[in-house]
């Protein structure tokens, strides 16, 4: 659509690279703003944060429909819509509303350090998990940006491409429902293996796109891509809770999504550059399939590292003391916690 709106005089060999930045920038801002969204969620609650974000996203999306300038859409869709979507999206992952009953001055003094705490990165398993996901999402968003244009070029199909978007969205919704049920049946950090399978299959499906001989084959690939998307997104919050505990989960998710911003933003423009250089989308989709597979392999190590760390810990008495200590540390992170109240 963006390319169709541009006048022929403005088309150049790097068109795919430039237009890819619009969608990539929006997706990147959704994740880049996540650490800030975590602070607002902890401070004013999920509802207020999500409502304000939805308003900003609506304004950005509405204003984008009135402009045909690529540069303006960098701001209205890439920045404004992306930031608003971040504020509307992430509170749903945190899943908890915070209380704030003490004075503003007391809260600011006691919570500023906790809001910007990097304590979650002290956990080795969290660091590995965050690195694996950040690696995997380098190719995650490429099909969403370039698949429609690829179908138009490869199959001369410009009437039924909406079917691909419907398949992606419908299967993503189904995947979120199914993965929630499956995740409840999987104990502890073994839930990560759902993400491992999702990323491995996603990478394989990206590489299968150039092998599709018919439009119907692409539809089948989109069904699997949507399913992988649903599994990956839904299981993220439960894994964060397992890794760092419920009191630090909000910050853990925020930092993770912030780390995802750079590779997720860079992926589609890199794929667009490969298309401009080689004259075909085949290298772009092969490139998109490699990072998810690597990221999945990295994630598969997390449960093994966790088990090894548990074996090195002291017997039951030592574990009980450690759990009590972590409860106090986690409790200091959020307002409304009895531990924080007693401390103050």
C-alpha angles and dihedrals in degrees: 000000000000091000092048091053093055117092115243091247090065096051115109138167091268094054095117091051093051098044092047089064092068097063093031092053091051093051091044093052090052089062099030092061093048097098089054091046089054090058092050091046091052091045107042103012137251099284098052092044094049094045094051091046092050090053093052091046091051091052092049094048093046093049090048090061091061098054134069095185114113092208093053091050089056085068105031097043104017100043108017099038092038095052093045092049090051092056091046097044109042100056087065089061094050092053097191135098119218129218123227114185104141126086121285093243094053093047094050093049096047100037108039091081091046094048091056094037117136091200094123090065090063088076110087094206091054092050092052092046093049092047092049094051093044088054094047097051093061087090098025099095098038097093092049091057104036107025097087093050090047091054090050091052099040102038102019086235116151102147105058103036089107086073089069092056091048091051092049093049097042095048091044089056091046091048092054092053095046096042091052091057093043093046091055089059095051115081125225123326093347084092086080089074087070088060090045091054091045094053094043092051092043091054091048092050092050089055091047093059095081089049094059111113098186138035089246089060090058089052090057090050091050090053090058093043091054092048091052091049092054094049094047097049099042098049094049098086097046090051091050089052090052093048103045107010130252097285094057097035094096093057092040091056092044094052091045094053089046090055090049092056099079100049093039091052093045097049102074095044090050089050090048091051090051089052092050091048100045098029093232138076094230096093089045094059093041087053091048092055098055102065096052091053092049091046091050091053090051092050092052088067095060098080090046092052090047092053091049091051091051092053091054094054123096123263124279098296092052091048092052091054091048092051092051091049092049091049090057092046093048093045092059090062100070135048118243095038114134091227092056092046092052091047092053 
